Amino acid sequence: MTTPHIVVHRDAGVLAEAVAARIITRLVDVQSATGSASIVLTGGTVGIATLAAIAASPARDAVDWRRLDVWWGDERFVPTGDKERNETGARDALLDHVDVDPERVHVMRGPDSGMTAEESAEAYAAELRKAARPEDHGPVPEFDVMLLGMGPDAHVASLFPGLPALYDTRTVVAVHGSPKPPPVRISLTLPAIQAAREVWVVAAGEEKAGAVRLALSDSGPVQVPAAGARGRGRTLFLLDRAAAAKIPPELGRLASP
């Protein structure tokens, strides 16, 4: 796994705009090199603000949205269209405003599909296997960008400290008893996250500062899931000043205005 590179921005608003610009640049570069690109989306305040910033950017149409595969790192197991779903937030903020190919928007299905949470997880794992190419060397695509938010407890996706999902070697699991409502979720596991070429952990706010410190320390991922959020080629921790406040100086950082 790669060593995280830390970038600190002034506040949450600047952070969302900066991450949006990074995403556009990354997707354009990948599409120029290979013809298509893939991204894994996250929910949360900063995650959705980032997608809204992409939608508002004058550069957004530099991305060929028809040649983009959109995935999710996790989803709340609630019906399609529910405001709690990460998919709903992503569609409202960005996907409904750009020309994405519906066949390349890969949603995690909710209870209105007739599936149980376990069946939904298995179906998503099967979709990932189908999308994986021989050069990906595994059962999931090597995502070009994986966005992850992080909670004050250092959870990423729906991988919460101490829960069984953190020991799971499958790529997608059903999560029951989430300490943050709703209690039932679908989540990629650490092996799937670590298959990504680039993992970007995005966090803002002083309530995240302790978790950021732990995630960048030598903590184990069972108790600090974000400590296992690492990409094959690159790992970024994209933070505002409040979230970065407790990072030890020896870890270094790249500060921006």
GUKERO-654471 format. One record per atom (N, C-alpha, C): residue in three letters; x, y, z. Coordinates in steps of 0.2 Angstrom, whole numbers, plus 5000, padded with zeros to 4 digits. Atoms other than C-alpha are relative to their C-alpha. Layout:
// residues N
ALAXYZ...
END
This chain:
// residues 257
MET500449945000MET500050005000MET500450065000THR499649945001THR500650184996THR499950045007THR500049954995THR501150315009THR499650064999PRO500449955001PRO499850445011PRO500350074999HIS499849945001HIS500150615004HIS499550055002ILE500549964996ILE499350755014ILE500050074997VAL500149935003VAL498550915006VAL499550035005VAL500549964995VAL497751045018VAL499850064996HIS500349945003HIS496551175012HIS499750055006ARG500249954995ARG495951335021ARG499449985004ASP500650024996ASP494151275025ASP499649954995ALA500350055004ALA492851155019ALA499750024993GLY500349985006GLY492151255005GLY500650004995VAL499450015005VAL493951274997VAL500249934999LEU499850075001LEU494251095000LEU499649974995ALA500450035005ALA492751044990ALA500150024993GLU499949975006GLU493151154976GLU500749974997ALA499450035002ALA494951094976ALA500049934998VAL500150075002VAL494450914976VAL499749994993ALA500350005006ALA493250944962ALA500550014994ALA499549985006ALA494651024951ALA500549944999ARG499650055001ARG495750874955ARG499749944996ILE500350065003ILE494450744950ILE499950024992ILE500049995007ILE494150834933ILE500649994997THR499450005003THR495950844930THR500249924999ARG499850075000ARG496250654934ARG499649974995LEU500450045005LEU494750594924LEU500250024993VAL499849985006VAL495250694909VAL500749974998ASP499350035001ASP497050634910ASP499949924999VAL500150075001VAL496450454912VAL499749984993GLN500450015006GLN495250464897GLN500450024994SER499649985006SER496550544886SER500549944999ALA499550065000ALA497750394890ALA499749944998THR500350065000THR496550254890THR499349994996GLY500750005003GLY494850304882GLY499450015005SER500550004995SER493850284898SER500350015007ALA499749994993ALA493950314917ALA499449975004SER500450024995SER493150254933SER500150045006ILE499949974994ILE492750334949ILE499549975005VAL500450034994VAL492050274966VAL499850065004LEU500249944997LEU490950404974LEU499849985008THR500250014993THR490550434992THR499550055002GLY500649964998GLY489150525002GLY500350055005GLY499749964994GLY489350645017GLY500050074997THR500049935002THR489350835017THR500550024995VAL499449985004VAL491050865009VAL499949964993GLY500150045006GLY490750724997GLY499550024995ILE500549975004ILE489150794990ILE500250074998ALA499849935002ALA489850974990ALA500549994995THR499550005006THR491250914979THR499749984994LEU500450025006LEU490050834967LEU499750064997ALA500449935002ALA489051004967ALA500550044997ALA499449965002ALA490751094964ALA500249984993ILE499950025006ILE491050984949ILE499550024995ALA500649985004ALA489351024942ALA500050074998ALA500049935001ALA489651204944ALA500650034996SER499349985003SER491451204936SER499950014993PRO499949995007PRO491751284919PRO500349944996ALA499650065003ALA492951134916ALA499649945000ARG500350064999ARG491651004919ARG499949964994ASP500150045006ASP491350964901ASP500649984996ALA499450035003ALA493150924898ALA500049935001VAL500150074999VAL492650754905VAL499549984995ASP500550035004ASP491850644893ASP499649955004TRP500450044995TRP490450584904TRP499749944998ARG500250065003ARG489850454892ARG500549945001ARG499450054999ARG491550364895ARG500249995007LEU499950004992LEU491450364914LEU499649955003ASP500350054996ASP491050214925ASP500050035007VAL500149974994VAL490250274941VAL499849945005TRP500150054994TRP490350164957TRP499950035006TRP500149974993TRP489950184975TRP500449965005GLY499650044995GLY491050134990GLY499549975005ASP500550034995ASP489450105001ASP499350044998GLU500749985001GLU487550135001GLU499649985006ARG500550014995ARG486250145014ARG499449954997PHE500550055003PHE485049995012PHE499350035001VAL500749975000VAL483450105009VAL499850004993PRO500350015007PRO482350114994PRO500350064995THR499849955005THR482850204978THR499650065000GLY500349944999GLY482550384979GLY500050035007ASP500049984993ASP482650394998ASP500650055000LYS499549954999LYS483550555003LYS500649985004GLU499450034996GLU484750445014GLU500549974995ARG499650045004ARG485450354999ARG500650054997ASN499549965003ASN487150414993ASN499950014993GLU500249995007GLU486550384975GLU499550064999THR500449945001THR485150514978THR500450065000GLY499649944999GLY486350644984GLY500450014994ALA499549995006ALA487550614969ALA499650024994ARG500449985006ARG486150624956ARG499850075001ASP500349934999ASP485450784964ASP500650054999ALA499449955000ALA487250864965ALA500350004993LEU499650005006LEU488050804949LEU499749964994LEU500150045005LEU487450654939LEU499450014996ASP500649985004ASP485750724934ASP500250064995HIS499949945004HIS486650874926HIS500649994995VAL499550025005VAL487950784915VAL499849944996ASP500350055004ASP487750664901ASP500349935001VAL499750074998VAL488250504910VAL499649954996ASP500350065003ASP487850334901ASP499649965006PRO500450044994PRO486450254913PRO500349935001GLU499750074999GLU487250084909GLU500750005004ARG499450004996ARG488850144917ARG500050035007VAL500149984993VAL488150204933VAL499849945004HIS500150074996HIS488250054945HIS499850015007VAL500349994994VAL487050074959VAL500049945004MET500150064995MET486949964975MET499350005001ARG500850005000ARG485149904975ARG499850005007GLY500350004993GLY484049934990GLY499449955000PRO500550054999PRO482549834997PRO499450004995ASP500550005005ASP481349894984ASP500249964994SER499850045005SER482349784972SER499749935001GLY500250064998GLY481649634981GLY500549965003MET499450044997MET483349584987MET500150015007THR499749994993THR484049565005THR500650044999ALA499449965000ALA485549665010ALA500649954997GLU499450055002GLU486649505007GLU499949994993GLU500050015007GLU485949474990GLU500250064996SER499749945004SER486249654985SER500750015000ALA499350005000ALA488049644991ALA500349954995GLU499850055005GLU488249484981GLU499950024993ALA500249985006ALA487449564966ALA500650054998TYR499549955001TYR488649714967TYR500749974999ALA499450045001ALA490149594969ALA500149974993ALA500050035007ALA489649504953ALA500150054995GLU500049945005GLU489449674944GLU500850024999LEU499349985000LEU491249714949LEU500449954997ARG499650065003ARG491949544944ARG499950014992LYS500249995007LYS491049574927LYS500450064997ALA499749945002ALA491849744925ALA500849995000ALA499350014999ALA493649684930ALA500349974994ARG499650025006ARG494849664916ARG500649955002PRO499550044998PRO496249534915PRO500650045003GLU499449964997GLU497549674918GLU499850035007ASP500149974993ASP496649724934ASP500249955005HIS499750054996HIS497349564942HIS499549985006GLY500450014995GLY495849534953GLY499250004999PRO500750005001PRO493949524956PRO499650075000VAL500349935001VAL493649714955VAL500550044995PRO499649955004PRO494249854943PRO500550045004GLU499549954997GLU495749954947GLU499750074999PHE500349935001PHE494750114950PHE500550054999ASP499549955001ASP495550264944ASP500050055005VAL500049964994VAL494950374958VAL499449975005MET500450024995MET494150314974MET499950055005LEU500149944995LEU493350454985LEU499749965006LEU500250024994LEU493150415003LEU499950055005GLY500049964994GLY492450515017GLY500249975006MET499850034994MET492950485035MET499650035006GLY500449984994GLY491950495051GLY500450015006PRO499749994994PRO492450555068PRO500349945003ASP499850064997ASP492650375073ASP500549964995ALA499550035005ALA493850345058ALA499749954995HIS500350055005HIS492550245048HIS500150034993VAL500149985007VAL492650245029VAL499649954997ALA500550045003ALA491350185017ALA499549985006SER500450024994SER490250085029SER500449955004LEU499550044996LEU491750005038LEU500150035006PHE499949974994PHE491550045056PHE500449965005PRO499550044995PRO492850005070PRO499749945003GLY500250064997GLY492749835076GLY499549954997LEU500550055003LEU491349765065LEU500349954996PRO499750065004PRO491549595056PRO500250024993ALA499849995007ALA491649675039ALA500750024999LEU499349985000LEU493349735043LEU500549944999TYR499650065001TYR493949555043TYR499849964994ASP500250045006ASP493049505027ASP500450004994THR499550005006THR494049455012THR499650004994ARG500449985006ARG492549475000ARG500150074998THR499949945002THR492449624990THR499450055002VAL500649964998VAL490649684995VAL499649965005VAL500350044995VAL489749645011VAL499450045002ALA500649974996ALA488049685020ALA500350025007VAL499849984993VAL488349785036VAL499450015004HIS500549994995HIS487149765050HIS500250035007GLY499949974994GLY487049865066GLY500550055000SER499649945001SER487950015059SER499850055006PRO500149954995PRO488250135074PRO499750074998LYS500349945003LYS487650275062LYS499449984996PRO500650025004PRO485850265055PRO500150024993PRO500350064999PRO485250185045PRO500449945002PRO499650054997PRO485850025053PRO500249954995VAL499950055005VAL485849915037VAL500350044994ARG499649975006ARG487149955023ARG500349954996ILE499650045005ILE488049885008ILE500750045000SER499449965000SER489949925008SER500549964996LEU499450035003LEU491549884998LEU500449995007THR499550014994THR492849805010THR500750034998LEU499349985001LEU494649845012LEU500349974994PRO499750035006PRO495249724999PRO499850044993ALA500249965006ALA494149814986ALA500250075000ILE499849935000ILE494649984992ILE500750004998GLN499350015001GLN496449934991GLN500249984993ALA499950015007ALA496249884973ALA500150064996ALA500049945004ALA496050064967ALA500750024999ARG499449975002ARG497450144958ARG500150065005GLU499949944996GLU497150304968GLU499450005005VAL500549994995VAL496250324985VAL500150075003TRP500049934997TRP495750504991TRP499550005006VAL500449994994VAL495150525009VAL499950075001VAL500249935000VAL494250685010VAL499750015007ALA500349994993ALA493850755028ALA500150085002ALA500149934998ALA493350925035ALA499750005007GLY500349984994GLY493050995052GLY500449975006GLU499650024995GLU493850985069GLU499849945004GLU500250064997GLU492850835075GLU500349944996LYS499650055003LYS493850735062LYS500750005002ALA499349994999ALA495550795068ALA500349945004GLY499750064997GLY495850645080GLY500049944996ALA500150065005ALA495250515067ALA500650014995VAL499549995005VAL496450595054VAL500749985003ARG499350014997ARG497950585066ARG500149925001LEU499950084999LEU497550395070LEU500149974993ALA500050035007ALA497250355051ALA500750014997LEU499349995003LEU499050425047LEU500549975005SER499550034995SER499850335062SER500149934998ASP499950075001ASP500250155064ASP499549965002SER500650044998SER498550105069SER499849954996GLY500350055004GLY497749945063GLY499350024998PRO500749985003PRO496249955052PRO499449975003VAL500650034996VAL495149845063VAL499750065004GLN500249954996GLN495049985075GLN500050074997VAL500049935004VAL495450135063VAL499949984993PRO500050025007PRO494750085046PRO500350044995ALA499649965005ALA495450235038ALA500749994999ALA499350025000ALA497150175042ALA500149954994GLY499950055005GLY496850035029GLY499750034993ALA500349965007ALA496150165015ALA500750024996ARG499449995003ARG497650155004ARG500049984992GLY500050015007GLY497850154985GLY500649964997ARG499550045003ARG498950044974ARG500650054998GLY499549955003GLY499750194965GLY500150065004ARG500049944997ARG499350344976ARG499550005005THR500549984995THR498450394992THR500150075002LEU500049934998LEU497950564996LEU499550015006PHE500449984995PHE497250635012PHE499950084999LEU500249945002LEU496350795007LEU499650035005LEU500249974994LEU495950905022LEU499950075000ASP499949934999ASP495451065028ASP500450015007ARG499549994994ARG496451155042ARG499749975006ALA500350024994ALA495251105056ALA500149925000ALA499950075000ALA495350915051ALA500849985001ALA499350025000ALA497250925049ALA500450035007ALA499749964994ALA497551015066ALA500449955005LYS499750054996LYS498150855075LYS500649964997ILE499550045004ILE499350785062ILE500750025003PRO499349994998PRO501150765069PRO500450044995PRO499649975005PRO502350885061PRO500449964996GLU499650045004GLU503450745056GLU499749974994LEU500450035006LEU502150675044LEU500050054994GLY499949955005GLY502350835034GLY499350014996ARG500649985004ARG500950915023ARG500250054995LEU499949955005LEU500751025008LEU499450045001ALA500649954999ALA499751175013ALA499950044994SER500249965005SER498751275001SER499650065003PRO500349944997PRO497951445003PRO499349995002
END
